């Protein structure tokens, strides 16, 4: 039976906000994380996107500050790092919802925003700092922010943080948190050995949690793919899909240049669209997201900058116009639909040169994606069945075979997997 919020030892001021938002019961990840976090453990948590992980780390952090109030206002006691502006904004908005009842103030620091306005915020007393690593390091270097009072460090989407090359930057930030008591790392996947290694370097014997959402919480995402012979064929498939699936749609491409190119082609076909790229100022990006949220029938073309942290309700369709090379990026893209227990559709348009990427995604999920065909847009060319193995170099056996002798090949063993790194205690400062 799902416990009530009160059974997780949360303050009435927090429960009041949760019930007011019609969140009557904690999600599975919240049930697992909150008691352990309040018990003082460092945690390494794996949980899919869209299952309530933001509240899973935000609620115990808020409860900690309510349980141990400080006597005088000062700088942040809780630092939350996120890899993208969109995700940081989303976290800060959820934290802001608790300020009226808790009086705990949040400051958001990301790139794409004027430094002067951020300096003004940092000069005022606050309790929670939500930041992207790059901008935070810039402000640390300029001596505009102090982290000496940080007690809790929370890193969301640690796998994405590493993919974006922020490992060294985050370690630099951690070195500034001299009074750090506890850290929580959240990741959508632990398949990369780098996440555990990173955890071992900055955490103290973290307890590892792998959380699978319940059927009620886990949205159903139908995954399909269509073969595209050419770029023109691919565009025709996309146009048909957008016509057949009204509502909010996100189309993912690989590059910023492709965003503008595809946007122009859709406009010419009579489909108005929004674009989201990594080089946009933060205020412009927020305006675009707001326009998407305010329209029941809208199309957004985006690069992978939007694949994480973009939380827009009721995305009916996600289209991979360009199939990503990494399987985990694919999962984060399609995770924009089918959120909070709802259903969604994710479609990939696959050209012959992406055949191996498709198989990599299928192996990663251990499923076969459903292949679909539109009758009047059927592909004309055969899709590659498999990637041909490279020919082996000549060996003694192959030479003997040429001489009419039968060579015996030895068994090929699997390459040993990387040993799991064991977390080493970090000395307390």
C-alpha beads as a LAMMPS data file, in Angstrom:
LAMMPS data file: protein, C-alpha beads

429 atoms
428 bonds

1 atom types
1 bond types

-500.0 500.0 xlo xhi
-500.0 500.0 ylo yhi
-500.0 500.0 zlo zhi

Masses

1 110.0

Atoms # bond

1 1 1 0.000 0.000 0.000
2 1 1 1.370 3.432 -0.956
3 1 1 2.134 5.487 2.176
4 1 1 0.867 9.011 2.732
5 1 1 3.264 11.951 2.734
6 1 1 2.979 12.239 6.526
7 1 1 4.369 8.712 6.899
8 1 1 7.617 9.930 5.341
9 1 1 8.111 12.319 8.285
10 1 1 7.652 15.434 6.184
11 1 1 6.749 18.770 7.727
12 1 1 3.166 20.006 7.424
13 1 1 4.361 22.997 5.395
14 1 1 5.711 20.639 2.716
15 1 1 2.676 18.349 2.723
16 1 1 0.391 21.356 2.343
17 1 1 2.069 22.310 -0.937
18 1 1 2.034 18.720 -2.240
19 1 1 -1.667 18.223 -1.548
20 1 1 -2.428 21.633 -3.015
21 1 1 -0.798 20.450 -6.250
22 1 1 -2.984 17.303 -6.104
23 1 1 0.018 15.086 -5.390
24 1 1 -1.746 12.876 -2.877
25 1 1 0.693 9.974 -2.704
26 1 1 4.476 9.727 -3.048
27 1 1 5.887 8.051 -6.154
28 1 1 8.044 4.959 -5.800
29 1 1 11.324 6.853 -6.174
30 1 1 10.196 9.301 -3.485
31 1 1 9.255 6.482 -1.115
32 1 1 12.700 4.931 -1.525
33 1 1 14.885 8.029 -1.458
34 1 1 13.350 10.327 1.169
35 1 1 13.831 8.111 4.283
36 1 1 17.405 7.204 3.345
37 1 1 18.322 10.784 2.528
38 1 1 16.897 12.009 5.838
39 1 1 18.866 9.239 7.522
40 1 1 22.105 10.844 6.357
41 1 1 23.215 8.434 3.626
42 1 1 25.022 9.439 0.456
43 1 1 22.922 8.038 -2.395
44 1 1 23.532 7.009 -5.991
45 1 1 20.067 6.692 -7.530
46 1 1 19.029 5.350 -10.914
47 1 1 15.517 6.334 -11.980
48 1 1 13.918 7.065 -15.366
49 1 1 12.860 10.582 -16.276
50 1 1 9.282 11.617 -15.624
51 1 1 8.849 9.516 -12.462
52 1 1 9.111 12.178 -9.742
53 1 1 12.833 12.210 -9.001
54 1 1 12.992 16.006 -8.602
55 1 1 10.748 15.871 -5.543
56 1 1 12.645 12.789 -4.375
57 1 1 15.723 14.932 -3.716
58 1 1 14.045 18.303 -3.148
59 1 1 11.750 17.208 -0.316
60 1 1 14.441 15.710 1.964
61 1 1 16.678 18.732 1.313
62 1 1 13.888 21.096 2.366
63 1 1 13.072 18.905 5.363
64 1 1 16.728 18.962 6.439
65 1 1 16.751 22.754 6.479
66 1 1 13.487 22.865 8.422
67 1 1 14.810 20.347 10.958
68 1 1 18.065 22.255 11.416
69 1 1 17.259 25.947 10.915
70 1 1 20.125 28.411 10.993
71 1 1 20.066 31.415 13.236
72 1 1 21.136 34.040 10.738
73 1 1 20.479 34.468 6.987
74 1 1 23.347 33.675 4.664
75 1 1 24.326 31.934 1.439
76 1 1 23.028 28.581 0.225
77 1 1 22.978 25.448 2.335
78 1 1 21.831 23.173 -0.512
79 1 1 23.465 23.112 -3.955
80 1 1 21.664 21.406 -6.847
81 1 1 23.606 20.968 -10.101
82 1 1 21.861 20.234 -13.392
83 1 1 23.463 19.741 -16.827
84 1 1 21.103 22.000 -18.812
85 1 1 19.346 25.324 -18.365
86 1 1 15.945 23.774 -18.956
87 1 1 16.402 21.171 -16.235
88 1 1 17.798 23.746 -13.798
89 1 1 14.816 26.005 -14.485
90 1 1 12.409 23.133 -13.887
91 1 1 14.039 22.269 -10.542
92 1 1 14.051 25.895 -9.409
93 1 1 10.362 26.280 -10.238
94 1 1 9.503 23.278 -8.083
95 1 1 11.610 24.640 -5.227
96 1 1 9.947 28.065 -5.545
97 1 1 6.542 26.454 -4.969
98 1 1 7.551 25.691 -1.362
99 1 1 8.859 29.160 -0.485
100 1 1 5.517 30.647 0.688
101 1 1 5.072 27.953 3.380
102 1 1 8.719 27.293 4.305
103 1 1 10.298 30.740 3.759
104 1 1 13.233 28.923 2.117
105 1 1 14.455 30.952 -0.846
106 1 1 15.921 29.552 -4.079
107 1 1 18.327 31.239 -6.500
108 1 1 18.776 29.984 -10.083
109 1 1 22.140 30.419 -11.840
110 1 1 22.534 29.366 -15.491
111 1 1 24.251 30.504 -18.642
112 1 1 22.432 32.703 -21.124
113 1 1 21.426 35.196 -18.411
114 1 1 22.925 38.605 -17.663
115 1 1 25.658 38.390 -15.010
116 1 1 24.497 41.574 -13.313
117 1 1 21.066 40.226 -12.429
118 1 1 22.639 37.062 -11.018
119 1 1 25.077 39.113 -8.928
120 1 1 22.113 40.940 -7.393
121 1 1 20.411 37.661 -6.462
122 1 1 23.567 36.264 -4.907
123 1 1 24.002 39.369 -2.769
124 1 1 20.717 38.588 -0.977
125 1 1 20.208 35.848 1.655
126 1 1 19.027 32.529 0.164
127 1 1 18.934 28.835 1.044
128 1 1 19.008 26.754 -2.165
129 1 1 21.267 27.320 -5.155
130 1 1 20.256 25.624 -8.418
131 1 1 22.953 25.976 -11.065
132 1 1 24.519 24.694 -14.243
133 1 1 28.223 23.874 -13.711
134 1 1 29.731 26.221 -16.308
135 1 1 28.128 29.418 -15.056
136 1 1 28.700 28.482 -11.414
137 1 1 32.437 28.009 -11.996
138 1 1 32.555 31.395 -13.736
139 1 1 30.980 33.045 -10.699
140 1 1 33.295 31.159 -8.334
141 1 1 36.284 32.424 -10.319
142 1 1 34.959 35.979 -10.078
143 1 1 34.449 35.534 -6.320
144 1 1 30.740 36.315 -6.697
145 1 1 29.433 33.186 -4.974
146 1 1 30.499 31.327 -1.850
147 1 1 29.956 27.612 -1.238
148 1 1 31.431 27.310 2.267
149 1 1 28.000 26.887 3.853
150 1 1 26.826 24.115 1.507
151 1 1 25.657 21.104 3.540
152 1 1 23.903 19.076 0.820
153 1 1 25.071 18.541 -2.755
154 1 1 22.599 17.138 -5.274
155 1 1 23.624 16.281 -8.837
156 1 1 20.769 15.542 -11.208
157 1 1 21.296 13.558 -14.405
158 1 1 24.896 12.739 -13.565
159 1 1 25.216 10.609 -16.698
160 1 1 24.383 13.584 -18.905
161 1 1 26.762 15.735 -16.841
162 1 1 29.607 13.386 -17.716
163 1 1 28.572 13.150 -21.365
164 1 1 28.795 16.939 -21.600
165 1 1 32.335 16.930 -20.193
166 1 1 31.536 18.496 -16.823
167 1 1 33.354 15.936 -14.627
168 1 1 36.367 18.148 -13.893
169 1 1 34.162 21.213 -13.432
170 1 1 31.945 19.439 -10.909
171 1 1 34.986 18.194 -8.966
172 1 1 36.226 21.780 -8.825
173 1 1 32.869 22.844 -7.403
174 1 1 32.834 19.998 -4.862
175 1 1 36.264 21.089 -3.638
176 1 1 34.707 24.428 -2.628
177 1 1 32.038 22.793 -0.422
178 1 1 34.200 22.432 2.649
179 1 1 31.325 21.794 5.076
180 1 1 29.574 19.231 2.888
181 1 1 27.650 16.667 4.927
182 1 1 25.812 14.654 2.315
183 1 1 25.518 14.162 -1.439
184 1 1 22.865 12.640 -3.708
185 1 1 23.572 11.655 -7.327
186 1 1 20.742 10.872 -9.716
187 1 1 21.182 9.256 -13.102
188 1 1 18.818 7.803 -15.691
189 1 1 21.300 4.990 -16.313
190 1 1 24.296 3.397 -14.637
191 1 1 25.314 1.408 -17.713
192 1 1 28.263 3.730 -18.134
193 1 1 31.090 2.759 -15.778
194 1 1 31.933 6.453 -15.659
195 1 1 28.993 7.272 -13.369
196 1 1 30.091 4.846 -10.662
197 1 1 33.702 5.998 -10.968
198 1 1 32.590 9.609 -10.682
199 1 1 30.434 8.749 -7.657
200 1 1 33.378 7.023 -5.963
201 1 1 35.494 10.155 -6.396
202 1 1 33.057 12.613 -4.800
203 1 1 30.833 10.536 -2.472
204 1 1 31.356 8.640 0.787
205 1 1 30.320 4.988 0.464
206 1 1 27.076 5.816 -1.358
207 1 1 24.115 3.509 -1.082
208 1 1 22.992 2.528 -4.572
209 1 1 19.298 2.500 -5.445
210 1 1 17.787 1.333 -8.725
211 1 1 14.158 2.435 -8.873
212 1 1 11.685 1.002 -11.360
213 1 1 8.459 3.015 -11.409
214 1 1 5.162 1.280 -10.718
215 1 1 2.736 0.549 -13.542
216 1 1 0.657 3.530 -12.416
217 1 1 3.651 5.885 -12.684
218 1 1 5.289 4.401 -15.748
219 1 1 3.960 5.861 -18.954
220 1 1 3.603 3.612 -21.955
221 1 1 5.677 4.744 -24.928
222 1 1 4.958 3.017 -28.239
223 1 1 8.188 2.873 -30.220
224 1 1 8.120 2.549 -34.002
225 1 1 10.431 3.151 -36.930
226 1 1 10.021 3.841 -40.622
227 1 1 12.633 3.287 -43.304
228 1 1 13.585 6.423 -45.225
229 1 1 15.326 5.980 -48.586
230 1 1 16.400 9.618 -49.023
231 1 1 16.180 12.937 -47.211
232 1 1 13.204 13.878 -49.383
233 1 1 11.488 10.595 -48.533
234 1 1 12.193 11.219 -44.873
235 1 1 10.592 14.682 -45.045
236 1 1 7.461 13.220 -46.650
237 1 1 7.220 10.643 -43.857
238 1 1 7.570 13.376 -41.247
239 1 1 4.860 15.509 -42.825
240 1 1 2.479 12.549 -42.882
241 1 1 3.176 11.738 -39.229
242 1 1 2.562 15.326 -38.157
243 1 1 -0.721 15.338 -40.070
244 1 1 -1.877 12.047 -38.561
245 1 1 -0.912 12.859 -34.962
246 1 1 -2.205 16.270 -33.874
247 1 1 -1.253 17.749 -30.516
248 1 1 2.105 18.757 -29.099
249 1 1 4.980 17.235 -31.089
250 1 1 8.775 17.394 -30.725
251 1 1 11.050 16.609 -33.672
252 1 1 14.701 15.936 -32.827
253 1 1 17.623 16.625 -35.155
254 1 1 21.370 16.388 -34.547
255 1 1 22.657 19.898 -35.300
256 1 1 21.639 23.525 -34.897
257 1 1 21.950 24.007 -38.660
258 1 1 19.477 21.171 -39.219
259 1 1 16.979 22.880 -36.906
260 1 1 16.704 25.946 -39.142
261 1 1 16.754 23.890 -42.337
262 1 1 13.928 21.597 -41.260
263 1 1 11.946 24.476 -39.761
264 1 1 12.008 26.278 -43.110
265 1 1 10.834 23.167 -44.983
266 1 1 7.951 22.610 -42.575
267 1 1 6.933 26.248 -42.853
268 1 1 6.862 25.884 -46.641
269 1 1 4.614 22.831 -46.207
270 1 1 2.210 24.883 -44.102
271 1 1 3.248 23.563 -40.678
272 1 1 4.068 26.362 -38.254
273 1 1 6.746 25.378 -35.776
274 1 1 8.947 26.493 -32.926
275 1 1 12.698 25.925 -32.743
276 1 1 14.908 25.285 -29.719
277 1 1 18.700 25.416 -29.988
278 1 1 21.574 25.530 -27.560
279 1 1 22.814 28.952 -28.693
280 1 1 19.621 30.801 -27.747
281 1 1 19.529 33.258 -24.812
282 1 1 17.720 31.848 -21.806
283 1 1 14.817 34.292 -21.920
284 1 1 14.148 33.434 -25.575
285 1 1 14.224 29.725 -24.831
286 1 1 11.772 30.166 -21.961
287 1 1 9.427 32.119 -24.223
288 1 1 9.494 29.307 -26.786
289 1 1 8.761 26.666 -24.154
290 1 1 5.894 28.807 -22.811
291 1 1 4.426 29.113 -26.315
292 1 1 4.602 25.340 -26.676
293 1 1 2.842 24.854 -23.332
294 1 1 0.124 27.368 -24.205
295 1 1 -0.805 25.678 -27.481
296 1 1 -2.665 22.381 -27.671
297 1 1 -1.428 21.795 -31.230
298 1 1 2.199 22.792 -31.765
299 1 1 5.417 21.434 -33.232
300 1 1 8.898 22.021 -31.826
301 1 1 12.139 21.225 -33.650
302 1 1 15.028 20.783 -31.249
303 1 1 18.547 19.528 -30.784
304 1 1 19.485 17.260 -27.891
305 1 1 19.754 20.282 -25.605
306 1 1 16.002 19.789 -25.137
307 1 1 16.188 16.035 -24.608
308 1 1 16.798 16.444 -20.893
309 1 1 14.969 18.644 -18.469
310 1 1 12.235 19.658 -20.902
311 1 1 9.020 18.924 -19.020
312 1 1 6.010 19.850 -21.142
313 1 1 2.723 18.125 -20.434
314 1 1 0.933 15.946 -22.959
315 1 1 3.555 15.554 -25.678
316 1 1 1.656 13.315 -28.096
317 1 1 4.518 12.486 -30.457
318 1 1 8.307 12.474 -30.465
319 1 1 10.015 12.049 -33.836
320 1 1 13.681 11.225 -34.252
321 1 1 14.194 12.863 -37.641
322 1 1 17.894 12.143 -37.112
323 1 1 18.528 8.985 -35.136
324 1 1 21.037 9.610 -32.320
325 1 1 24.247 7.584 -32.152
326 1 1 23.953 6.947 -28.404
327 1 1 21.193 4.701 -27.089
328 1 1 20.863 6.613 -23.829
329 1 1 20.307 9.864 -25.756
330 1 1 17.512 8.086 -27.623
331 1 1 15.879 7.141 -24.312
332 1 1 16.037 10.686 -23.029
333 1 1 14.551 12.010 -26.250
334 1 1 11.567 9.677 -26.248
335 1 1 11.148 10.272 -22.511
336 1 1 9.576 13.643 -23.347
337 1 1 6.355 11.716 -24.037
338 1 1 4.599 9.091 -21.948
339 1 1 5.253 10.982 -18.707
340 1 1 3.520 10.620 -15.330
341 1 1 1.680 7.458 -16.306
342 1 1 0.345 8.716 -19.639
343 1 1 0.807 7.123 -23.050
344 1 1 2.898 8.490 -25.880
345 1 1 4.285 7.660 -29.301
346 1 1 7.949 7.791 -30.362
347 1 1 8.836 7.364 -34.029
348 1 1 12.265 7.138 -35.648
349 1 1 12.943 7.817 -39.333
350 1 1 15.869 5.560 -40.201
351 1 1 18.076 5.763 -43.273
352 1 1 20.329 2.884 -44.338
353 1 1 23.437 4.491 -42.825
354 1 1 21.680 4.511 -39.423
355 1 1 21.024 0.763 -39.400
356 1 1 23.688 0.037 -36.808
357 1 1 22.455 2.887 -34.581
358 1 1 18.984 1.336 -34.668
359 1 1 20.352 -2.052 -33.663
360 1 1 22.379 -0.457 -30.875
361 1 1 19.203 1.121 -29.477
362 1 1 17.366 -2.206 -29.679
363 1 1 20.196 -4.054 -27.918
364 1 1 20.301 -1.392 -25.205
365 1 1 16.578 -1.800 -24.477
366 1 1 16.539 -5.549 -25.184
367 1 1 13.518 -5.137 -27.448
368 1 1 12.777 -4.997 -31.162
369 1 1 11.240 -1.729 -32.280
370 1 1 8.107 -2.125 -34.360
371 1 1 8.663 -1.425 -38.042
372 1 1 5.876 0.432 -39.827
373 1 1 5.184 1.283 -43.471
374 1 1 2.889 3.925 -44.968
375 1 1 1.369 2.398 -48.100
376 1 1 1.851 5.305 -50.480
377 1 1 5.283 6.114 -49.021
378 1 1 6.799 2.648 -49.112
379 1 1 10.607 2.489 -49.297
380 1 1 12.050 1.427 -52.633
381 1 1 15.349 0.047 -51.386
382 1 1 16.195 -2.930 -49.207
383 1 1 17.184 -2.081 -45.656
384 1 1 20.542 -3.556 -44.503
385 1 1 19.965 -6.852 -42.703
386 1 1 23.168 -6.804 -40.680
387 1 1 26.566 -5.250 -40.558
388 1 1 29.031 -7.547 -42.296
389 1 1 31.852 -8.789 -40.129
390 1 1 35.326 -7.733 -41.052
391 1 1 37.430 -10.444 -42.622
392 1 1 39.889 -12.033 -40.261
393 1 1 43.547 -11.561 -40.908
394 1 1 45.405 -14.579 -42.230
395 1 1 46.413 -17.105 -39.604
396 1 1 48.149 -20.428 -39.667
397 1 1 44.767 -22.121 -39.805
398 1 1 43.657 -20.091 -42.809
399 1 1 46.909 -20.859 -44.568
400 1 1 46.500 -24.563 -43.892
401 1 1 42.940 -24.395 -45.188
402 1 1 44.230 -22.976 -48.438
403 1 1 46.599 -25.951 -48.644
404 1 1 43.614 -28.305 -48.379
405 1 1 43.855 -28.837 -44.600
406 1 1 40.991 -28.105 -42.199
407 1 1 41.996 -25.487 -39.644
408 1 1 40.472 -25.547 -36.138
409 1 1 39.609 -22.193 -34.672
410 1 1 39.790 -21.662 -30.962
411 1 1 36.869 -20.393 -28.904
412 1 1 36.509 -16.617 -28.704
413 1 1 35.863 -15.481 -25.180
414 1 1 33.969 -12.329 -24.353
415 1 1 36.043 -9.354 -23.364
416 1 1 35.990 -9.057 -19.628
417 1 1 33.692 -6.222 -18.447
418 1 1 35.085 -3.318 -16.546
419 1 1 35.211 -4.073 -12.877
420 1 1 32.745 -2.118 -10.792
421 1 1 34.513 0.645 -8.996
422 1 1 34.099 0.503 -5.277
423 1 1 33.302 3.748 -3.528
424 1 1 36.158 4.909 -1.328
425 1 1 35.470 6.966 1.791
426 1 1 36.179 10.640 1.276
427 1 1 37.871 12.109 4.335
428 1 1 35.734 14.623 6.155
429 1 1 37.104 18.122 6.184

Bonds

1 1 1 2
2 1 2 3
3 1 3 4
4 1 4 5
5 1 5 6
6 1 6 7
7 1 7 8
8 1 8 9
9 1 9 10
10 1 10 11
11 1 11 12
12 1 12 13
13 1 13 14
14 1 14 15
15 1 15 16
16 1 16 17
17 1 17 18
18 1 18 19
19 1 19 20
20 1 20 21
21 1 21 22
22 1 22 23
23 1 23 24
24 1 24 25
25 1 25 26
26 1 26 27
27 1 27 28
28 1 28 29
29 1 29 30
30 1 30 31
31 1 31 32
32 1 32 33
33 1 33 34
34 1 34 35
35 1 35 36
36 1 36 37
37 1 37 38
38 1 38 39
39 1 39 40
40 1 40 41
41 1 41 42
42 1 42 43
43 1 43 44
44 1 44 45
45 1 45 46
46 1 46 47
47 1 47 48
48 1 48 49
49 1 49 50
50 1 50 51
51 1 51 52
52 1 52 53
53 1 53 54
54 1 54 55
55 1 55 56
56 1 56 57
57 1 57 58
58 1 58 59
59 1 59 60
60 1 60 61
61 1 61 62
62 1 62 63
63 1 63 64
64 1 64 65
65 1 65 66
66 1 66 67
67 1 67 68
68 1 68 69
69 1 69 70
70 1 70 71
71 1 71 72
72 1 72 73
73 1 73 74
74 1 74 75
75 1 75 76
76 1 76 77
77 1 77 78
78 1 78 79
79 1 79 80
80 1 80 81
81 1 81 82
82 1 82 83
83 1 83 84
84 1 84 85
85 1 85 86
86 1 86 87
87 1 87 88
88 1 88 89
89 1 89 90
90 1 90 91
91 1 91 92
92 1 92 93
93 1 93 94
94 1 94 95
95 1 95 96
96 1 96 97
97 1 97 98
98 1 98 99
99 1 99 100
100 1 100 101
101 1 101 102
102 1 102 103
103 1 103 104
104 1 104 105
105 1 105 106
106 1 106 107
107 1 107 108
108 1 108 109
109 1 109 110
110 1 110 111
111 1 111 112
112 1 112 113
113 1 113 114
114 1 114 115
115 1 115 116
116 1 116 117
117 1 117 118
118 1 118 119
119 1 119 120
120 1 120 121
121 1 121 122
122 1 122 123
123 1 123 124
124 1 124 125
125 1 125 126
126 1 126 127
127 1 127 128
128 1 128 129
129 1 129 130
130 1 130 131
131 1 131 132
132 1 132 133
133 1 133 134
134 1 134 135
135 1 135 136
136 1 136 137
137 1 137 138
138 1 138 139
139 1 139 140
140 1 140 141
141 1 141 142
142 1 142 143
143 1 143 144
144 1 144 145
145 1 145 146
146 1 146 147
147 1 147 148
148 1 148 149
149 1 149 150
150 1 150 151
151 1 151 152
152 1 152 153
153 1 153 154
154 1 154 155
155 1 155 156
156 1 156 157
157 1 157 158
158 1 158 159
159 1 159 160
160 1 160 161
161 1 161 162
162 1 162 163
163 1 163 164
164 1 164 165
165 1 165 166
166 1 166 167
167 1 167 168
168 1 168 169
169 1 169 170
170 1 170 171
171 1 171 172
172 1 172 173
173 1 173 174
174 1 174 175
175 1 175 176
176 1 176 177
177 1 177 178
178 1 178 179
179 1 179 180
180 1 180 181
181 1 181 182
182 1 182 183
183 1 183 184
184 1 184 185
185 1 185 186
186 1 186 187
187 1 187 188
188 1 188 189
189 1 189 190
190 1 190 191
191 1 191 192
192 1 192 193
193 1 193 194
194 1 194 195
195 1 195 196
196 1 196 197
197 1 197 198
198 1 198 199
199 1 199 200
200 1 200 201
201 1 201 202
202 1 202 203
203 1 203 204
204 1 204 205
205 1 205 206
206 1 206 207
207 1 207 208
208 1 208 209
209 1 209 210
210 1 210 211
211 1 211 212
212 1 212 213
213 1 213 214
214 1 214 215
215 1 215 216
216 1 216 217
217 1 217 218
218 1 218 219
219 1 219 220
220 1 220 221
221 1 221 222
222 1 222 223
223 1 223 224
224 1 224 225
225 1 225 226
226 1 226 227
227 1 227 228
228 1 228 229
229 1 229 230
230 1 230 231
231 1 231 232
232 1 232 233
233 1 233 234
234 1 234 235
235 1 235 236
236 1 236 237
237 1 237 238
238 1 238 239
239 1 239 240
240 1 240 241
241 1 241 242
242 1 242 243
243 1 243 244
244 1 244 245
245 1 245 246
246 1 246 247
247 1 247 248
248 1 248 249
249 1 249 250
250 1 250 251
251 1 251 252
252 1 252 253
253 1 253 254
254 1 254 255
255 1 255 256
256 1 256 257
257 1 257 258
258 1 258 259
259 1 259 260
260 1 260 261
261 1 261 262
262 1 262 263
263 1 263 264
264 1 264 265
265 1 265 266
266 1 266 267
267 1 267 268
268 1 268 269
269 1 269 270
270 1 270 271
271 1 271 272
272 1 272 273
273 1 273 274
274 1 274 275
275 1 275 276
276 1 276 277
277 1 277 278
278 1 278 279
279 1 279 280
280 1 280 281
281 1 281 282
282 1 282 283
283 1 283 284
284 1 284 285
285 1 285 286
286 1 286 287
287 1 287 288
288 1 288 289
289 1 289 290
290 1 290 291
291 1 291 292
292 1 292 293
293 1 293 294
294 1 294 295
295 1 295 296
296 1 296 297
297 1 297 298
298 1 298 299
299 1 299 300
300 1 300 301
301 1 301 302
302 1 302 303
303 1 303 304
304 1 304 305
305 1 305 306
306 1 306 307
307 1 307 308
308 1 308 309
309 1 309 310
310 1 310 311
311 1 311 312
312 1 312 313
313 1 313 314
314 1 314 315
315 1 315 316
316 1 316 317
317 1 317 318
318 1 318 319
319 1 319 320
320 1 320 321
321 1 321 322
322 1 322 323
323 1 323 324
324 1 324 325
325 1 325 326
326 1 326 327
327 1 327 328
328 1 328 329
329 1 329 330
330 1 330 331
331 1 331 332
332 1 332 333
333 1 333 334
334 1 334 335
335 1 335 336
336 1 336 337
337 1 337 338
338 1 338 339
339 1 339 340
340 1 340 341
341 1 341 342
342 1 342 343
343 1 343 344
344 1 344 345
345 1 345 346
346 1 346 347
347 1 347 348
348 1 348 349
349 1 349 350
350 1 350 351
351 1 351 352
352 1 352 353
353 1 353 354
354 1 354 355
355 1 355 356
356 1 356 357
357 1 357 358
358 1 358 359
359 1 359 360
360 1 360 361
361 1 361 362
362 1 362 363
363 1 363 364
364 1 364 365
365 1 365 366
366 1 366 367
367 1 367 368
368 1 368 369
369 1 369 370
370 1 370 371
371 1 371 372
372 1 372 373
373 1 373 374
374 1 374 375
375 1 375 376
376 1 376 377
377 1 377 378
378 1 378 379
379 1 379 380
380 1 380 381
381 1 381 382
382 1 382 383
383 1 383 384
384 1 384 385
385 1 385 386
386 1 386 387
387 1 387 388
388 1 388 389
389 1 389 390
390 1 390 391
391 1 391 392
392 1 392 393
393 1 393 394
394 1 394 395
395 1 395 396
396 1 396 397
397 1 397 398
398 1 398 399
399 1 399 400
400 1 400 401
401 1 401 402
402 1 402 403
403 1 403 404
404 1 404 405
405 1 405 406
406 1 406 407
407 1 407 408
408 1 408 409
409 1 409 410
410 1 410 411
411 1 411 412
412 1 412 413
413 1 413 414
414 1 414 415
415 1 415 416
416 1 416 417
417 1 417 418
418 1 418 419
419 1 419 420
420 1 420 421
421 1 421 422
422 1 422 423
423 1 423 424
424 1 424 425
425 1 425 426
426 1 426 427
427 1 427 428
428 1 428 429
